[in-house]
Amino acid sequence: MIEIGMALVENGTVTRTYSTFLNPGRKIPAFISNLTGIRDSDVADAPIFEDRAAEIREWLEGCVFVAHNVSFDLPFLQHEFRRAGLPKWSGETIDTVELAKVICPSAPSFKLQDIAAEFGIGLENAHRAIEDAKATAELLIRLQKETERLPEPTLSLLHKRSFRLKSDLSSLFYSALRKKRRHAATEGGYLVWKGMAIKEPPHQKKRITADISYPGDPQEKESLLRHAFDPYEERPAQSAMMDAVHHTLELKSELAAEAATGIGKTFAYLLPAAVYALREGKPAVISTYTNHLTEQIIGRDLEKAERAIGVPLRAALLKGVGHYIDLERFAGILAATDESYDETLAILQVVVWLAGTKTGDLEELNVSGGGRLFLDKIRKYRAAVRDGELEKIDFYLRTLDFARNSDLIVTNHAMLLSAQDRGKSPFPPLSGMIIDEAHQFITAARSHAETLFSYTDFKYTIGQMGRSGEGLLQDRFVSLARKNGMPGEREAVRATEQYERAMDAFDAAFEGIQLLIQTLGEDRPHEQKRTYALADLEPLVHVCREAGERLYAYLDKVTELTVPLVSSWHHEPEIARFLSEWQHWIREIRLQAAGWMELFGPAGMDDAAAWIEADMRSIPGSLKIVRQPADVSGMIRKAVNPDGRFGVVWTSGTLSLPGRERFIADQIGLPETVEIRKFTAPPEFYRGAKMFIVSDMPDILNVPQQEYIESVADAVVQAVIATGGRCFVLFTSHDMLRKTYELIVDSELLAEYMLIAQGITPGSRMRLLKSFQRFSHSVLFGTDSFWEGVDAPGDALAAVIVVRLPFSSPENPLFKARAAKIAASGKNPFQELSLPEAIIKFRQGFGRLIRSTADRGAYIVLDRRIEKKSYGSEFIRALPPVPVEKVGLADMVIELESWYNDEV
């Protein structure tokens, strides 16, 4: 221990502080000095802990011990007290990490510096004891105030459930509850259902039937645009695209619009779609690839359209049913008490969140890994049956109702595709449809049609049932059948025997798959991650089908047996809750069985785009079996306006390539009659961009991977320091990302920077992006999904570093299947598939860099194939006209430093 800092909080105020250096009696490790800024010279004349132990102990007497991670700080103190000959301290504790997770369940991060910033609490010298102590004290005060603002039913649930937590938050919640009851007053803004406080639906703007006409006159259009944008910037391409979208909606025709970065694509379709929807009295659908982009349209772009037309717009954000909470299932879980710590914490987070959420979208919650599994238990899997009580509180039904009476429905491609699977569409009659990020509709369609079987998911689901004698759901079901009397008991016992036989059959199938994979991989023993065509499992097809058939027989039997039990015991709450959980897991197992039989049925084995994945270091745990269609054009046409009732606009920054005009259009299934119109930004838009090809990087194809990674890490470190951070580092392989990230972290050369790595740093893509934007000295390491669809305008992004040209792996089974079809038609798969897809992704990567004329950024390419291979020029030609420099790393760093210093 080298420093101690304490702050005393009394009656909601910091009344005293204490701080002293401590001499640890040995050298301070370098990484601790780098972290804290405390050097050996600072503590050379400081007292040892024993000299201050009694004084520190006196501070703690009669107090609640508060720390941001009590389980880390308190053991250090207890150890030092013991060493000083003092008894162990005992008393209540409050962990502000735990408290923040409960009270601020949607916060993007619970690190002290991050959560303090959410409350406007300054912490300039993080990791210094007194600064951390004062920030923690202020955080405690703010969190107490937030707790006291919660409605009484929420506080009551928090108090009852919090005894399972690691720190003594129950006392804090009880204190807030007593205070709330002493000052009893009617609390507005909440509905109370089954003991839960649920935020009332927000007041929606009244739908306006407006006599608004589209501004066909250039002066009228400019006037509208000046209302929307301050400062106003004339964009001829935006104006032209607006006209094209309006014309398409009017004629109920189809348009493919390639809109370059910088023309203002979103507004170019949003305004004419809104005007046409208002005029027709029917909503227009706007679909994009990610939920992040849908929220961006609602949160940022909609206001501009409203300012332009001078009319408030009703816009609904509609996601798939699985995004929303199932309140009935959650109420059932609240009534039970058998749960893990992670589940308890997640339950408390959901209880607080329900009092504040307007959407019921579970993605708003920031929970642990175990909490994420809990959320899967309370997701909706189908729309609720409408009845008077539930209709008022069910978030999905609320959203559907609002969507039906809105002007714009903003959704994602996955939702649009899933709508075709339902008997009844969630969409009302429409005035038009805009498909943004249209090239990604292909990926979304493949994902939608995908069959995926995961060994770990299967084992987790089956594990809920348990084997005979384990006392889990299966045994409890037999006990209930016994309670219900003969002949149900005999049938339930027979069903258990069926289940055991089905599990034995699956174990045999998995053992056979594992053995076959090991045999097939004998020629590549050092390759840990392996992929094989599903056809390679042909010798095991009979065994796999038999396992699936046995499981289906069991499921049919227990489903039949469950019906009379539900009827007999619906009046007993505890048994009814068990049966609800039982039925949930039976449905989940049926879904798993259906996927298995799809894969090992005749269609699964005949489909060339079906494969098996495994990591030999963790087999069978890593086993996944996947099937995707190679051609999805028919599915896409079926999902998007098959009867031509309204106009459809397909738009993207990349719909074509030089020499391959219809590469995307053909995969979407657009008829040849649909012309691809291009709307380009003026050359001066890109005057702040420059592309660097680092000419002294090793050749990626001619050196060991580790040598290339070391060179990448060196280049990234130097580029980040030169630009002051604000960099995206884009990879095509998560393995290479992880190794590069770990090498840089271990070097401590970027210790002053916030390093955020996809797949390593916890959080969704949206959370990672928000973290990147919040910190000026940040670096984001990303793979596929960060190549496109994310905005970091202005100073938020200084450079994009491309580690490898983004070619798909030739071993990817889906790529193989598509390439085989192209080869069978007599064409070259590299020229017709591999190269154009890589160029599209490369171009999308560049699009992250320049989002306005004020932006400045460097596009740094480390892969020398771009200069050495004949196809390299095609990558450069696909970009907007920007300067391209082939330069060594040292010279590039000098130029970057000069460039960004000039900017400052």
Helices and strands as residue ranges (DSSP letters): E 3-10, E 13-21, H 30-36, H 40-43, H 49-60, E 65-67, H 70-83, E 93-95, H 96-103, H 112-118, H 129-148, H 152-161, G 162-164, H 169-182, E 190-193, E 196-199, H 218-228, H 236-251, E 254-259, H 265-280, E 284-288, H 291-296, I 297-301, H 302-309, E 315-317, G 321-323, H 327-335, H 341-354, G 362-364, H 369-377, H 388-393, H 395-404, E 408-412, H 413-419, E 432-435, H 440-448, E 451-454, H 455-465, H 473-484, H 488-520, E 529-533, G 534-540, H 541-569, H 573-600, H 602-606, E 610-615, G 616-618, E 624-627, H 633-639, E 647-652, H 663-668, E 676-679, G 683-686, E 689-694, H 705-723, E 727-730, H 734-747, E 754-757, H 765-774, E 778-782, G 784-786, G 794-796, E 799-802, H 813-824, H 829-829, I 830-834, H 835-847, E 857-861, H 865-868, H 872-877, E 884-887, H 889-903
